[in-house]
Amino acid sequence: MILADALDTLWTLASAFAVWLIAAAAALTLALHAVAAGLWWSCRTLWRAACTLRSYLTWRTP
């Protein structure tokens, strides 16, 4: 009976740890996706600004 209780406690702790581990992995994944999306948006905005500036600087009146 003591062994069964110990195994039950161990299983409960392992299950709780697994849930926390999965939750932490999900949160980390979401955070990394947010950072990647922010970087992509920033780079896209800078690229568009650079292209607009280049177009403005190379524009000639006929």
N, C-alpha and C positions, 0 to 999 in steps of 0.2 A: 504494500500500500504506500509506503514512503517513497519507493522508487517510482510508482505511478504518479504520485503528486509532484515529485521532482521533475519528471519528464513533462508533465502537464505545464508546470511553471516554466520550464525551459522552452517548450513549444510556444507558450504565450509570449515570452520575451522575444524569441526569434521572430515571431509573426509581427509583433509591434515594431521591431527593428527593421524588418523588411518593408513595412508600410512607410516608415519614416524615410528609409533609403529611397524608395520609389518616389515619394513626395519631393525629396530633396533633388533627385535627378530631374524630375519634371520642372521644378522651379528653376534649376540651373539651365535647363534647355530653353525655357521661355526667356530667361534673362539673356542668354547668348543670342537667341533669335532677335530680341529687341535691339541689342547692341549692333548686330549685323545689319538689321534694317536701317538703323540710324546712320551707320557708316555708309551704307549704300545710298541713302537719300542725300547725305552730305556730299559724297563724291559726285553724284548725279547733278546736284545743284551747282557745285563748283565747276564741273565740266560744261554745263550749259552756260554758266556765266562767262567762262573762258571763251567758248565758241561765239557767244554774242559779242564779247569785247573784240575778238579777232575779226569778226564780220564788220563791226563798226570801224575798226582801225584800218581795214583794207578796203573799205567802201570808197568808190570814186564817183564823182558826178560825171555824167556823160558830156 
